[in-house]
Amino acid sequence: MTEHTPYWQNHIDGAWVDGGAGRIDVTDPATGDTIARHALADAADVDRAVQAARRVHLSGALTAMRPIERGRMVQAMGRYLLDHKDEIARTLTLEQGKPLWESRIEIDGAALYFEYYGNQASTVEGRSIPLGADYMDWTEYAPFGVSAQIIPWNYPVEMTARSLSAALATGNACVIKSPELTPLTNAWFARAALAAGFPAGAVNVLCGLGSEAGAALASHRDVNQIVFTGSVPTGIAIATAAARNVVPCVLELGGKSAAIVHEDADLDAFENDIRWGIYFNAGQVCSAMSRIIVHESRHDELLDRAVSVARSLSVGPGIDRPEAGATMGAMVSDAQRDRATGMVTRAEEQGARVATGGRKLNRAGAFLEPTVLSGVTPDMEIAQHEVFGPVLSVLSFRTEAEAIDIANGTDYGLVAGVFTSDLGRATRAARHLRAGQVFVNEWYAGGVETPFGGVGKSGYGREKGREALWNYVQTKNIAIRLKG
């Protein structure tokens, strides 16, 4: 399948198949044009995929081999993605809207997950527990079995790689529900799994509506573990359905993340954090730096710098932006763009000021100007709720304690940041900020090796790093009474 393929199918039990719910149009958000149609799965398709994965799990095909062998297969999937990087990146840009150079970065990141977790496969070890001379006791880690993974549209390649690589490395079989807005690129994971030698049914990929296929997958009695990234309401619905079957979940539900910028911060360097923190992928990032809480003595200077960064960006079709630089593509859909502009309008009505941007571009496509809002107060909707777009809110503070209170004053708790040259101040803030990950002096510091996840309504469970492996295994204890 290529970007020019007019019709894309689901992959169930090693075969490309149609969907019981018909077909869905896939649109290029930069033009509004339909670029392909994709098979749309129904509940019966979901059941076939789950049963295929269950059969693979029960056969022992993944658990009988040495973990290092399984790890090599996982790594081979990453190499497959890199071998097809240009083709995947073009398709990703056309279906999602991000600049072509950002798509290439996403493919590189996806491959890195397979490399990292492939290396980790043989390190998931149990331990011996001493119980005296008459017993031998030890623990083993067993895969849950069928891992259901419901993927978001903002990073359909990297987010799939993040969960799929860890699940396969620990011996689980997987059913992936790709996002209906950006389903095309997920096809490469099915192809990569077969090329790497995984048996048919180990990786199943299907596109379906959340209300039908997603709900059927989350409530399926033969699913043993669920990974979901998306909105809070959908996460609650999935967790509720899973609880009825006593199935554990990993939920990553977004955030309203804040950067605290103290008076001694390096604002020259911070301009780069603004560029990456809120305008990368048009702000459609769960851990985006959507709020800046700046000391009142540096407020005006920082606001001017933020406006300068926003105005420096060239906004247009991602396919026309192959080289890394000050560019931004379309948002994923007109509806997503209109939601963001609506929140900006309401912020103005509540007293905020649009320092720059805030309007859709006068052209076809789901484009929104890079936006900076000033005069934002903590009680405003724009300061409390996730925009999921290129909209930066600037707030001010006087005292260290006030800054932390503002940062912690939402229902979310995914990531946070503090920018200062005072290590003691940074450490105090890191310990008091209510977030699963805290960046100091660089937004998005860390990598595939560092655990990621939230508190509060940002969800629970951890992805990335070794911590993620424990999402996909359960501890078994074996105790033997030795004969004298």
C-alpha positions as MATLAB code, in Angstrom:
seq = 'MTEHTPYWQNHIDGAWVDGGAGRIDVTDPATGDTIARHALADAADVDRAVQAARRVHLSGALTAMRPIERGRMVQAMGRYLLDHKDEIARTLTLEQGKPLWESRIEIDGAALYFEYYGNQASTVEGRSIPLGADYMDWTEYAPFGVSAQIIPWNYPVEMTARSLSAALATGNACVIKSPELTPLTNAWFARAALAAGFPAGAVNVLCGLGSEAGAALASHRDVNQIVFTGSVPTGIAIATAAARNVVPCVLELGGKSAAIVHEDADLDAFENDIRWGIYFNAGQVCSAMSRIIVHESRHDELLDRAVSVARSLSVGPGIDRPEAGATMGAMVSDAQRDRATGMVTRAEEQGARVATGGRKLNRAGAFLEPTVLSGVTPDMEIAQHEVFGPVLSVLSFRTEAEAIDIANGTDYGLVAGVFTSDLGRATRAARHLRAGQVFVNEWYAGGVETPFGGVGKSGYGREKGREALWNYVQTKNIAIRLKG';
ca = [
       0.000    0.000    0.000;
       1.219    3.494   -0.810;
      -0.148    6.990   -0.369;
      -1.739    6.595   -3.811;
      -3.636    3.437   -2.841;
      -7.314    4.428   -3.087;
      -8.582    1.793   -0.659;
      -6.880    0.483    2.483;
      -7.972   -2.617    4.385;
      -7.767   -3.871    7.940;
      -5.259   -6.563    8.893;
      -6.714   -9.460   10.901;
      -5.059  -12.810   11.513;
      -2.426  -12.254    8.844;
      -4.830  -11.207    6.063;
      -5.960   -7.884    4.597;
      -9.750   -7.763    4.926;
     -12.719   -5.477    4.414;
     -14.735   -4.080    7.293;
     -18.235   -4.954    8.369;
     -19.090   -1.286    8.926;
     -18.234   -0.253    5.377;
     -15.649    2.369    4.507;
     -14.524    5.746    5.792;
     -12.988    8.683    3.912;
      -9.487    9.784    4.905;
      -8.981   13.508    4.303;
      -5.882   15.647    3.806;
      -6.438   18.423    6.378;
      -4.265   20.813    4.352;
      -6.647   20.738    1.394;
      -9.870   19.106    2.516;
      -9.467   16.561   -0.286;
     -10.164   12.858    0.206;
      -6.884   11.003   -0.254;
      -8.109    7.442    0.350;
     -10.861    5.281    1.789;
     -10.301    2.802    4.590;
     -12.178   -0.318    5.652;
     -14.252    0.361    8.753;
     -14.420   -2.414   11.342;
     -17.495   -3.413   13.301;
     -17.821   -5.449   16.508;
     -17.605   -8.733   14.607;
     -14.283   -7.667   13.067;
     -13.018   -6.748   16.516;
     -13.982  -10.180   17.816;
     -12.126  -11.907   14.980;
      -9.019   -9.867   15.718;
      -9.202  -10.585   19.449;
      -9.685  -14.296   18.851;
      -6.707  -14.359   16.477;
      -4.522  -12.701   19.087;
      -5.836  -15.007   21.800;
      -5.042  -18.054   19.695;
      -1.457  -16.871   19.224;
      -1.101  -16.255   22.941;
      -2.526  -19.624   23.965;
      -0.312  -21.400   21.437;
       2.775  -20.194   23.290;
       4.344  -19.054   20.024;
       5.585  -15.832   21.597;
       6.439  -17.097   25.068;
       8.186  -20.350   24.121;
      11.064  -18.614   22.363;
      13.997  -17.110   24.226;
      13.282  -13.461   25.039;
      16.417  -12.329   23.224;
      15.061  -13.933   20.042;
      11.725  -12.176   20.492;
      13.635   -8.962   21.099;
      15.476   -9.313   17.806;
      12.130   -9.605   16.019;
      10.913   -6.448   17.760;
      14.039   -4.618   16.663;
      13.552   -5.857   13.110;
      10.185   -4.108   13.043;
      11.895   -0.811   13.797;
      14.374   -1.342   10.992;
      11.478   -2.077    8.654;
       9.969    1.317    9.482;
      13.268    3.048    8.756;
      13.602    1.175    5.458;
      10.230    2.622    4.425;
      10.667    5.971    6.168;
      10.107    8.266    3.190;
       6.944    6.489    2.084;
       5.484    6.372    5.591;
       6.364   10.015    6.267;
       4.590   11.244    3.138;
       1.467    9.287    4.012;
       1.585   10.568    7.592;
       1.825   14.186    6.455;
      -1.030   13.776    3.991;
      -3.392   12.194    6.524;
      -2.398   14.173    9.647;
      -1.204   17.565    8.381;
       2.176   17.968   10.073;
       5.203   19.177    8.069;
       7.045   16.452    6.215;
      10.179   16.967    8.290;
       8.161   16.466   11.483;
       6.769   13.231   10.042;
      10.299   11.981    9.456;
      11.127   12.737   13.077;
       8.085   10.729   14.125;
       9.201    7.691   12.112;
      12.650    7.907   13.683;
      11.050    8.064   17.123;
       8.843    5.073   16.378;
      11.823    2.998   15.272;
      13.662    3.955   18.447;
      10.921    2.373   20.581;
      11.367   -0.945   18.781;
      15.129   -0.731   19.222;
      14.857    0.116   22.918;
      12.225   -2.439   23.923;
      13.760   -5.092   21.720;
      16.885   -4.644   23.819;
      14.838   -4.878   27.018;
      13.088   -8.167   26.180;
      15.666  -10.369   27.908;
      15.893   -8.186   31.028;
      12.401   -8.900   32.405;
      13.569  -11.280   35.107;
      12.013  -12.743   38.223;
      13.707  -13.230   41.597;
      14.391  -15.962   44.108;
      12.763  -15.606   47.526;
      14.449  -17.437   50.445;
      11.978  -19.403   52.591;
      14.380  -21.661   54.428;
      15.831  -25.086   53.714;
      12.525  -26.829   53.006;
      11.328  -24.584   50.176;
      12.312  -23.171   46.824;
      10.395  -20.066   45.808;
      10.675  -17.710   42.853;
       8.738  -15.226   40.762;
       8.198  -15.082   37.026;
       6.682  -12.394   34.825;
       3.974  -13.635   32.471;
       2.417  -11.582   29.651;
      -1.221  -10.655   30.109;
      -2.082  -12.227   26.762;
      -4.171  -10.018   24.476;
      -3.201   -6.346   24.585;
      -5.770   -3.951   23.117;
      -4.295   -0.632   22.019;
      -6.472    2.325   21.056;
      -4.335    4.873   19.234;
      -4.690    8.698   19.030;
      -4.654   10.664   15.785;
      -1.946   13.178   16.689;
       1.023   10.747   16.585;
      -0.423    7.613   15.004;
       2.976    6.089   14.203;
       4.947    6.960   17.322;
       2.142    6.228   19.778;
       1.473    2.846   18.210;
       5.170    2.016   18.327;
       5.366    3.029   21.977;
       2.827    0.480   23.165;
       3.217   -2.200   20.494;
       6.979   -2.583   20.945;
       6.731   -3.038   24.722;
       3.794   -5.427   24.422;
       5.528   -7.661   21.877;
       8.831   -7.589   23.749;
       7.079   -9.054   26.790;
       5.265  -11.727   24.760;
       1.761  -10.314   24.312;
      -0.333  -10.546   21.144;
      -1.924   -7.267   20.082;
      -5.049   -5.747   18.586;
      -4.568   -2.150   17.465;
      -7.506    0.139   16.782;
      -6.138    2.896   14.603;
      -7.652    6.395   14.716;
     -10.342    7.009   12.122;
      -8.855   10.416   11.212;
      -5.346    9.041   10.588;
      -5.578    5.289    9.985;
      -3.336    4.788    6.963;
       0.126    4.686    8.487;
      -0.789    1.944   10.962;
      -0.795   -0.528    8.078;
       2.996   -0.555    8.190;
       3.016   -2.145   11.636;
       1.176   -5.187   10.316;
       3.594   -5.423    7.417;
       6.586   -4.931    9.717;
       5.411   -7.680   12.075;
       5.068  -10.203    9.250;
       8.439   -9.178    7.782;
      10.062   -9.642   11.199;
       8.688  -13.174   11.534;
       5.833  -12.737   13.979;
       3.058  -15.285   13.414;
      -0.235  -14.301   11.826;
      -2.535  -12.962   14.530;
       0.241  -11.560   16.710;
      -0.375   -8.045   15.401;
      -3.861   -7.138   14.192;
      -4.633   -3.625   12.934;
      -8.116   -2.321   12.287;
      -9.781    1.036   11.830;
     -13.164    1.626   13.379;
     -15.254    4.278   15.050;
     -14.667    4.662   18.750;
     -18.357    4.276   19.495;
     -18.456    0.885   17.760;
     -15.068   -0.781   17.280;
     -13.421    1.045   20.181;
     -16.241    0.224   22.557;
     -16.319   -3.403   21.419;
     -12.581   -3.739   21.985;
     -12.601   -2.100   25.420;
     -15.438   -4.322   26.643;
     -14.314   -7.586   25.041;
     -14.134  -10.433   27.549;
     -11.035  -11.943   25.945;
      -8.970   -8.760   26.076;
      -6.522   -8.936   28.970;
      -5.000   -5.451   29.018;
      -5.845   -2.072   27.455;
      -3.725    0.925   26.461;
      -5.515    4.143   25.552;
      -4.371    7.660   24.727;
      -7.030   10.295   24.193;
      -9.641   12.432   25.891;
     -10.769   12.238   29.509;
     -14.416   11.330   28.719;
     -13.370    8.503   26.398;
     -10.776    7.322   28.899;
     -13.435    7.149   31.605;
     -15.708    5.159   29.294;
     -12.914    2.721   28.460;
     -11.885    2.290   32.085;
     -15.514    1.688   33.053;
     -15.952   -0.972   30.371;
     -12.652   -2.601   31.307;
     -13.554   -2.633   34.998;
     -16.578   -4.789   34.258;
     -14.181   -7.491   33.066;
     -11.536   -6.622   35.689;
      -9.050   -5.688   32.972;
      -6.145   -3.331   33.785;
      -5.659   -0.176   31.744;
      -2.941    2.310   30.945;
      -4.594    5.679   30.342;
      -2.869    8.787   28.998;
      -5.530   11.465   28.900;
      -3.823   14.727   28.071;
      -2.915   17.755   30.104;
      -2.803   21.494   30.601;
       0.889   21.646   31.235;
       2.644   24.733   32.540;
       6.172   26.131   32.410;
       7.175   28.297   35.366;
       9.660   30.914   34.185;
      11.548   32.691   36.975;
      13.217   36.070   36.767;
      16.667   34.463   36.360;
      15.649   32.218   33.429;
      17.577   32.282   30.153;
      14.942   33.735   27.829;
      17.144   33.421   24.763;
      17.178   29.652   25.242;
      13.524   29.637   26.264;
      12.438   30.864   22.842;
      13.371   27.431   21.507;
      11.219   25.825   24.210;
       8.284   27.933   23.036;
       8.858   26.823   19.450;
       8.921   23.123   20.317;
       6.668   23.229   23.338;
       3.501   24.630   21.775;
       3.888   24.909   17.994;
       5.360   21.492   17.140;
       2.622   19.381   15.497;
       0.441   22.511   15.604;
       0.158   22.158   19.378;
      -1.635   18.820   19.074;
       0.519   17.234   21.734;
      -0.737   15.870   25.047;
       2.302   17.261   26.862;
       2.340   20.615   25.050;
       3.539   23.681   26.932;
       0.149   25.348   26.753;
       0.662   27.667   29.733;
       3.614   29.892   30.623;
       3.601   31.234   34.164;
       6.244   33.961   34.180;
       7.563   36.189   36.960;
       5.973   39.625   36.696;
       9.383   41.289   36.258;
       9.969   39.392   32.986;
       6.375   39.200   31.763;
       6.467   41.871   29.073;
       9.824   40.724   27.689;
       8.736   37.104   27.520;
       5.430   38.043   25.906;
       7.266   39.959   23.186;
       9.543   36.979   22.595;
       6.622   34.559   22.411;
       4.857   36.775   19.874;
       8.063   36.936   17.841;
       8.369   33.142   17.815;
       4.737   32.714   16.760;
       4.997   35.272   13.968;
       8.205   33.700   12.653;
       6.435   30.477   11.692;
       5.447   29.813    8.089;
       2.072   28.034    8.108;
       0.951   25.936    5.172;
       0.624   22.428    3.733;
       3.015   20.044    5.446;
       3.820   18.249    2.203;
       5.417   21.510    0.968;
       7.640   21.728    4.056;
      10.233   18.956    3.740;
      13.089   20.752    5.491;
      13.305   21.379    9.236;
      12.701   24.983   10.117;
      10.241   27.595   11.372;
       7.185   25.970    9.822;
       3.840   24.634   10.987;
       1.279   22.518    9.167;
      -2.474   22.119    9.333;
      -4.393   20.886   12.309;
      -5.906   17.446   11.869;
      -9.400   18.614   10.886;
     -11.623   21.639   10.483;
     -13.543   20.559   13.577;
     -10.394   20.501   15.685;
      -9.346   23.908   14.334;
     -12.789   25.388   14.982;
     -12.762   24.044   18.539;
      -9.487   25.866   19.169;
     -10.682   29.153   17.668;
     -13.834   28.906   19.745;
     -11.777   28.641   22.917;
      -9.722   31.677   21.871;
     -12.913   33.687   21.283;
     -14.266   32.751   24.706;
     -10.945   33.676   26.300;
     -11.264   37.155   24.790;
     -14.807   37.413   26.134;
     -13.470   36.528   29.584;
     -10.828   39.278   29.450;
      -7.769   37.760   27.781;
      -6.027   39.584   24.923;
      -4.894   38.014   21.667;
      -1.295   39.192   21.349;
      -0.976   37.468   17.989;
      -2.838   34.915   15.877;
      -6.128   33.422   16.972;
      -7.720   33.207   13.547;
      -8.016   30.554   10.881;
      -6.106   31.223    7.678;
      -7.999   32.590    4.691;
      -7.407   29.486    2.604;
      -8.624   25.930    2.274;
      -7.495   23.554    4.963;
      -7.568   23.260    8.754;
      -5.037   26.011    9.431;
      -4.865   28.164   12.557;
      -2.446   31.019   13.095;
       0.119   30.374   15.843;
      -1.513   32.112   18.782;
      -0.354   33.860   21.966;
      -2.800   35.061   24.621;
      -1.925   37.531   27.385;
      -3.924   38.723   30.358;
      -4.929   35.140   31.086;
      -5.983   34.399   34.656;
      -6.057   30.955   36.309;
      -9.850   30.794   36.455;
     -10.408   31.198   32.703;
     -11.483   28.261   30.557;
      -8.375   28.670   28.404;
      -6.194   28.201   31.513;
      -8.096   25.169   32.775;
      -8.910   23.077   29.720;
      -6.844   21.513   26.974;
      -6.984   23.335   23.639;
      -4.930   20.754   21.713;
      -3.865   23.402   19.235;
      -1.173   26.069   18.698;
      -2.471   28.355   21.429;
      -0.158   29.619   24.188;
      -1.546   31.274   27.335;
       0.750   33.622   29.290;
       0.096   34.204   32.990;
       2.204   36.002   35.606;
       3.181   35.408   39.235;
       4.929   37.200   42.102;
       6.071   34.465   44.477;
       7.427   30.960   44.041;
       4.525   29.495   45.982;
       1.990   31.339   43.841;
       3.579   29.978   40.665;
       3.335   26.398   41.883;
      -0.269   26.912   42.997;
      -1.200   28.204   39.542;
       0.627   25.362   37.804;
      -1.105   22.791   40.012;
      -4.492   24.474   39.737;
      -6.067   22.281   37.063;
      -7.539   18.774   37.032;
      -4.592   17.574   34.949;
      -1.088   16.523   35.919;
       0.851   15.207   32.929;
       4.046   17.252   32.678;
       5.347   20.565   34.015;
       8.474   22.652   33.684;
      10.559   25.109   35.644;
      13.111   27.481   34.155;
      15.678   29.033   36.469;
      19.425   29.142   37.106;
      18.839   28.379   40.804;
      19.182   24.601   41.285;
      17.602   24.728   44.750;
      14.563   26.562   43.429;
      14.277   24.117   40.537;
      14.450   21.127   42.873;
      11.809   22.553   45.211;
       9.495   23.200   42.294;
      10.061   19.743   40.810;
       9.059   18.139   44.090;
       5.922   20.230   44.525;
       4.631   20.293   40.962;
       1.732   17.890   40.522;
       2.861   16.098   37.375;
       4.178   12.744   36.263;
       7.221   14.332   34.625;
       8.970   17.633   35.314;
      11.320   19.337   32.863;
      13.988   21.698   34.159;
      15.431   24.255   31.727;
      14.384   22.278   28.644;
      10.870   21.352   27.572;
      10.714   17.721   26.398;
      13.986   16.811   28.120;
      14.243   13.033   28.435;
      13.604   10.347   25.870;
      12.400    6.817   25.211;
      14.322    5.715   28.312;
      12.408    7.991   30.724;
       8.988    7.065   32.173;
       6.011    9.120   31.038;
       2.500    9.353   32.420;
       0.217   11.517   34.467;
      -1.667   12.026   37.682;
      -5.189   13.301   38.223;
      -7.241   13.450   35.049;
      -4.106   12.984   32.971;
      -4.530    9.282   33.624;
      -2.529    6.488   35.222;
       0.128    3.986   34.338;
       3.487    4.763   32.774;
       4.739    4.499   29.232;
       8.329    4.758   28.001;
      11.305    3.583   30.018;
      11.553    0.272   31.853;
       8.497    1.196   33.907;
       6.331    0.630   30.836;
       7.260   -3.050   30.699;
       5.355   -3.762   33.911;
       2.122   -2.667   32.212;
       2.291   -5.761   30.031;
       3.217   -8.472   32.533;
       1.845   -9.885   35.761;
       3.804  -11.514   38.544;
       3.476  -15.238   39.131;
       4.917  -16.820   42.279;
       6.010  -20.454   42.347;
       6.652  -22.157   45.704;
       7.999  -25.718   45.981;
       8.057  -27.833   49.142;
      11.255  -29.837   48.999;
      11.246  -33.394   50.298;
      13.725  -34.156   53.063;
];
